[in-house]
């Protein structure tokens, strides 16, 4: 059964990307990105550029997994440096793939979908490397950090579905600045070690501390709380623009297609995405008895997140009604039930869950790409080079 109907493929073909919120740092980088693009061979496909950057983050992810399996070990300095370097490479490759597409006259809706789809997967990869560098451990702080980044990122695409505009920042602070902050964190950790983030600053605070920091406030906690506050601020803006300002009603008619728009529909979609994140919190908060099981659950949820986010992005671009995939939700519920009831070994249930999520994700991505390529008459990772 195809994932895209003829109507959806038609909507995808006529998709027009709209973005806003670029910052001064984005403008400063434009000459540099343009120069890099000019050095690339004309046969290099834009999607291949995106994929190379993604593979760099995947490599850093597994190297970190090997050296810092519980987010508490001290790795060799070059592991943290690799995390920062991979993030730096991805940042710039992610910004030149579109320029290469325009340069080679190979722009297509698949390129935009491929770009955002890879971004959805790299959210989990990036969050994991941050946990590695600050040695956050398998604690509630880890889950707070994960959701603080995953939530607003997914809701940015929820907002795009209902407004037709992808916001990259507020003109002063945006995606580029956030990426550079993450990269700087990794390079700094490579220089001073992860122990720096464990410095206890409780003695400098005279007021009583609330739960869960009454036993000590560490620098890593301050960092995560700061990111949380930024996430709340972004979430508030998203809610105001969609529900108070009613941006769905401002979308041009040609961009509406067959979307489910309006405040009630936006609330329904928000509830579905919120259910995904809530179940993710619950399964990650379970007392998994082994490091292997916890990492399987953690990694499996990261893939599930990318799957649901990719579905949202796809439905926006195809101008189709949105509904999350319910099979992964059922898998989360069953995983939680198995853990609570101890029906099967936690190791078996955790790795079965992770395997199912990877299989479903790969099936969805490869099938959708094949359907789009066949409809548009293009290939995903190769292009016909220009002769002029």
C-alpha positions in Angstrom: 0.0 0.0 0.0 1.5 3.3 -1.0 2.0 6.1 1.6 1.2 8.9 -0.8 -2.0 9.1 -2.9 -2.2 10.6 -6.4 -3.7 13.7 -4.8 -0.9 13.9 -2.2 1.8 13.5 -4.9 0.1 16.3 -6.9 0.1 18.5 -3.9 3.7 17.7 -3.2 4.7 18.6 -6.8 3.1 22.1 -6.4 4.6 22.7 -3.0 6.2 26.1 -2.4 8.6 26.5 0.5 8.3 29.7 2.7 10.6 30.5 5.5 11.2 33.5 7.8 13.0 34.6 11.0 16.5 34.5 9.6 19.1 36.3 11.8 22.1 38.5 11.4 24.4 35.5 11.7 22.5 33.8 8.8 23.1 36.9 6.7 26.8 37.0 7.6 27.2 33.4 6.6 25.6 33.8 3.1 28.8 34.8 1.2 30.7 31.9 2.9 28.0 29.4 2.0 27.7 30.7 -1.5 31.5 30.4 -1.9 31.5 26.8 -0.6 28.7 25.9 -3.0 30.7 27.3 -6.0 33.6 24.9 -5.2 31.4 21.8 -5.4 31.3 19.6 -8.5 28.2 20.0 -10.6 27.5 16.2 -10.5 27.2 16.3 -6.7 23.5 15.8 -5.8 22.1 18.1 -3.1 20.5 15.2 -1.2 23.9 13.5 -1.1 25.3 16.5 0.6 22.6 16.3 3.2 23.2 12.6 3.7 26.9 13.1 4.1 26.3 15.5 7.0 23.8 13.1 8.6 26.2 10.2 8.4 28.8 12.4 10.2 26.4 12.8 13.1 25.5 9.1 13.1 29.2 8.3 13.3 29.7 10.7 16.3 26.6 9.1 17.9 27.9 5.6 17.8 31.4 6.6 18.9 29.8 8.4 21.9 27.7 5.3 22.6 30.8 3.2 22.7 32.8 5.4 25.0 30.0 6.9 27.1 27.2 4.3 27.3 25.6 5.7 30.5 26.2 9.4 29.8 28.5 9.5 32.9 31.8 8.1 31.7 34.8 10.3 30.8 35.8 9.7 27.2 39.0 10.7 25.4 39.0 14.4 24.5 38.7 13.6 20.8 35.2 12.1 21.3 33.9 15.4 22.4 35.8 17.1 19.6 34.3 14.7 17.1 30.8 15.6 18.3 31.5 19.3 17.8 33.2 18.8 14.4 30.3 16.6 13.2 27.8 19.2 14.3 29.8 22.0 12.5 30.0 20.0 9.3 26.3 19.2 9.4 25.4 22.9 10.1 27.2 24.1 6.9 26.2 21.2 4.7 22.6 21.6 5.7 22.8 25.2 4.5 24.4 24.6 1.1 22.4 21.7 -0.1 19.6 24.0 -1.3 22.1 26.3 -2.9 23.6 23.4 -4.8 20.1 22.4 -5.9 19.5 25.8 -7.4 23.0 25.9 -8.9 22.5 22.6 -10.7 18.8 23.3 -11.5 17.8 20.2 -9.7 15.5 21.7 -7.1 12.5 19.5 -6.3 10.0 19.0 -3.4 12.0 15.8 -2.6 15.0 17.9 -1.7 13.1 19.9 0.8 11.5 16.8 2.2 14.8 14.9 2.4 16.4 17.9 4.1 13.8 18.2 6.8 13.5 14.4 7.2 17.2 14.2 7.9 16.8 17.1 10.4 14.2 15.1 12.2 16.6 12.2 12.7 19.5 14.4 13.7 17.5 16.0 16.5 17.9 12.8 18.5 21.6 12.4 17.5 22.4 16.0 18.5 20.6 15.7 21.9 22.5 12.5 22.6 25.9 14.1 22.0 24.9 16.9 24.3 24.1 14.4 27.0 27.5 12.8 26.4 29.4 16.1 26.8 27.8 17.2 30.0 27.6 13.7 31.5 23.9 14.1 32.3 23.4 10.4 33.2 20.2 8.3 33.1 18.3 10.9 35.2 15.1 13.0 34.9 17.5 15.8 33.8 18.3 13.7 30.7 14.6 13.4 29.9 14.1 17.1 30.5 16.8 18.0 28.1 15.5 15.6 25.4 12.0 16.9 25.5 13.0 20.5 25.8 14.7 20.2 22.4 12.5 17.6 20.7 9.2 19.3 21.6 9.7 22.8 20.2 11.4 21.4 17.1 8.4 19.1 16.3 6.0 21.9 17.0 7.9 24.2 14.6 6.7 21.9 11.9 3.2 21.7 13.4 3.2 25.5 13.2 4.4 25.3 9.6 1.6 22.9 8.7 -1.0 25.4 10.0 0.7 28.7 8.9 2.6 27.7 5.8 5.7 29.4 7.1 8.8 27.8 8.7 10.3 30.1 11.3 14.0 29.8 11.8 14.3 32.4 14.5 13.0 35.7 15.8 15.5 37.8 13.9 18.0 37.9 16.7 18.3 34.2 17.8 17.6 31.2 15.7 18.7 27.8 14.5 22.2 28.8 13.4 22.9 30.4 16.8 21.6 27.3 18.7 23.8 25.0 16.6 26.9 27.1 17.2 26.1 27.0 20.9 26.0 23.2 20.8 29.2 23.0 18.8 31.0 25.4 21.3 29.8 23.2 24.2 31.4 20.1 22.6 34.7 21.9 21.8 34.8 23.4 25.3 34.2 20.0 26.9 37.0 18.6 24.7 39.3 21.2 26.2 38.3 21.1 29.9 36.6 17.7 30.3 33.0 16.8 31.2 33.8 17.2 34.9 33.4 21.0 34.5 29.6 20.6 34.1 29.5 18.7 37.4 30.6 21.7 39.5 28.2 22.2 42.4 27.2 25.9 42.7 24.7 25.4 45.5 27.0 27.2 47.9 26.6 30.4 45.9 22.8 30.4 46.3 21.4 31.6 49.5 17.7 30.8 48.9 16.3 27.3 49.5 16.3 25.1 46.4 13.1 23.3 45.2 12.8 19.7 44.1 14.5 18.2 42.2 17.6 20.3 42.9 17.4 20.6 46.7 20.4 18.2 47.0 22.6 20.3 44.8 22.5 22.5 41.7 25.2 21.7 39.2 26.3 23.7 36.2 24.8 21.1 33.9 21.4 21.7 35.6 21.7 25.4 35.0 22.4 24.7 31.4 19.4 22.4 31.0 17.1 24.8 32.9 18.2 27.7 30.6 17.4 25.6 27.5 14.1 24.7 29.1 13.2 28.4 29.5 14.1 29.0 25.9 11.9 26.0 24.9 9.0 27.4 26.9 9.4 30.8 25.3 9.3 29.2 21.8 6.3 27.1 22.7 4.5 30.2 24.0 5.1 31.9 20.7 3.9 28.9 18.7 0.6 28.7 20.7 0.0 32.5 20.4 0.5 32.5 16.6 -1.7 29.5 15.9 -4.5 29.9 18.5 -4.6 33.6 19.3 -3.5 35.1 16.1 -5.2 32.4 14.0 -2.5 32.1 11.3 -4.3 29.2 9.7 -6.9 31.6 8.3 -4.1 33.7 6.7 -2.8 30.9 4.6 -3.2 31.5 0.8 -5.9 29.3 -0.8 -3.4 27.6 -3.1 -1.4 26.5 -0.1 -4.3 25.0 1.8 -5.0 22.0 -0.5 -6.7 19.3 1.5 -5.2 20.2 4.9 -7.1 20.1 8.1 -6.9 23.7 9.2 -8.4 25.8 12.0 -8.0 26.0 15.8 -9.9 22.8 16.5 -7.8 20.8 14.0 -4.6 22.4 15.3 -5.5 21.3 18.8 -6.2 17.8 17.6 -2.8 17.6 15.9 -1.2 19.1 19.0 -2.8 16.4 21.2 -1.5 13.6 18.9 2.0 14.9 18.9 1.8 15.6 22.7 0.7 12.0 23.2 3.8 10.8 21.4 6.1 12.9 23.6 4.3 12.0 26.8 4.6 8.2 26.1 8.2 8.8 25.3 8.7 10.4 28.7 7.0 7.5 30.5 9.0 4.8 28.8 12.3 6.6 29.2 11.5 7.2 32.9 11.0 3.4 33.5 13.6 1.8 35.8 15.3 -0.2 33.0 17.6 -2.7 34.8 20.4 -2.6 32.2 22.3 0.0 30.2 21.6 -2.0 27.1 17.8 -1.9 27.6 17.8 1.8 28.4 19.8 2.7 25.4 17.6 0.6 23.2 14.5 2.4 24.5 16.1 5.7 24.2 17.4 5.1 20.7 14.1 3.5 19.6 12.1 6.5 20.8 14.5 8.8 18.8 13.7 6.9 15.6 10.0 6.9 16.5 10.2 10.7 16.9 11.8 11.1 13.5 9.1 8.9 12.0 6.2 11.0 13.4 8.0 14.3 12.5 8.6 13.1 9.0 4.9 12.1 8.6 4.0 15.7 9.7 6.4 17.2 7.3 5.2 15.0 4.5 1.5 15.8 5.0 2.3 19.5 5.1 4.2 19.5 1.9 1.6 17.2 0.2 -1.2 19.5 1.6 -3.0 16.4 3.0 -4.9 15.8 6.3 -2.4 15.0 9.1 -2.6 12.0 11.5 0.2 10.4 13.4 1.2 6.8 12.8 -0.7 4.8 15.4 1.3 1.6 15.3 4.3 3.2 17.0 2.0 4.6 19.7 0.7 1.1 20.3 4.3 -0.1 20.5 5.0 2.5 23.2 2.0 1.5 25.2 2.9 -2.2 24.9 6.5 -1.5 25.9 5.3 0.4 29.0 2.9 -2.4 29.9 5.5 -5.1 29.5 7.9 -3.1 31.7 5.3 -2.5 34.4 3.9 -6.1 34.4 7.3 -7.8 33.8 5.6 -10.0 31.2 8.8 -10.5 29.3 12.5 -9.7 29.8 13.2 -6.0 29.7 16.1 -6.7 27.4 13.8 -8.5 24.9 11.0 -6.0 25.0 13.4 -3.0 24.7 15.3 -4.3 21.7 12.2 -5.6 20.0 10.7 -2.1 20.3 13.9 -0.5 18.9 14.1 -3.0 16.0 10.4 -2.4 15.1 10.9 1.3 15.1 14.0 1.2 12.9 12.3 -1.2 10.5 9.1 0.9 10.2 11.1 4.1 9.8 13.3 2.6 7.0 10.2 1.2 5.3 8.4 4.5 5.4 11.4 6.6 4.3 12.5 4.3 1.4 8.9 3.8 0.2 8.0 7.5 0.3 11.2 8.4 -1.6 10.6 5.8 -4.2 7.0 6.9 -4.7 8.1 10.6 -5.1 11.0 9.8 -7.4 8.8 7.7 -9.7 6.2 10.5 -9.8 8.6 13.3 -10.5 10.9 11.2 -12.8 14.0 11.9 -10.8 16.6 10.1 -8.7 17.3 10.7 -5.0 21.1 10.7 -4.8 22.2 11.4 -8.3 21.4 14.2 -10.8 22.2 15.0 -14.4 25.1 17.4 -14.4 24.7 20.7 -16.2 26.7 21.2 -19.4 26.5 25.0 -19.5 
